[in-house]
Amino acid sequence: MVQATPFLLVLFLALGAHGLSTEKCILTGTWVNDLGSNMTISKVNEMGEFSGIYYTAVSDTTEKIKKSPLLGYQNMPNLLSQPVFGFTVNWTFADSITVFTGQCFVDGNKEEILKTMWLLRSHAGKLEDDWKATK
């Protein structure tokens, strides 16, 4: 039985690996979120760096919304099929910057989905207003 155990393990791994997703989630392209904001990410280079444009559909400023540049990084170890990433958007129409971090997933329907969290920092006119400048 001792010799059969490694064979069974290898057989299980071979059969089990067949069900794993080999689809890659690629950040490059145009993405639209559930609020109608969209961004376009250029090619991710060999260092994991990328740039692009973000156009938000929501804002709490009275200024006209404009396209804003973004800069980011994708984590590159082993060229993961569902990579983690982060990027910063420098809003061209407001005194604020937003940082996003997240992961790119491929769901059961082979659709690419970005799941992110964000942190927006607005300009504070004085130190006492610092507490309300981050959302």
C-alpha positions, 0 to 999 in steps of 0.5 A, a space after each residue: 500500500 505504501 507504493 500505491 499512495 504516491 500513484 493515487 496522489 499523482 492520479 488525483 492531482 492529474 484528474 483534479 487539475 483538469 477542473 481548474 481554470 486556466 483562463 487568464 484575466 488580462 487587465 489591458 482593455 476597456 472596463 465599465 463598472 456598475 455605475 457607468 464609469 469606464 477606464 481603458 488600460 494600456 498594455 501591462 509591461 514586463 515590470 507590471 506597470 501600466 497606464 490609462 484613462 479613467 472617466 467617472 460617471 459620478 462626482 460630487 463636484 460642480 466641475 464638468 467631469 473629464 477624462 483623467 490619467 491613471 498609473 498602476 502596477 500589476 503583481 507579476 510573480 509567476 504571471 498569475 492567471 488572476 492577478 492583483 493590481 493597484 492604480 492611482 487616478 489623478 482627477 483632472 477636474 477636482 482637487 483629489 486623487 483616488 487609489 484603487 486596489 483589487 484583483 482580476 478574476 475569471 468567473 465560471 462563464 469565462 468573463 473577466 471581472 475586476 473587484 476593487 476597493 478605493 480610497 479618495 483623498 480630497 484637498 483639505 484647506 487646513 489641518 483641522 479639516 484633514 479628518 473629512 478629506 478622505 473617503 
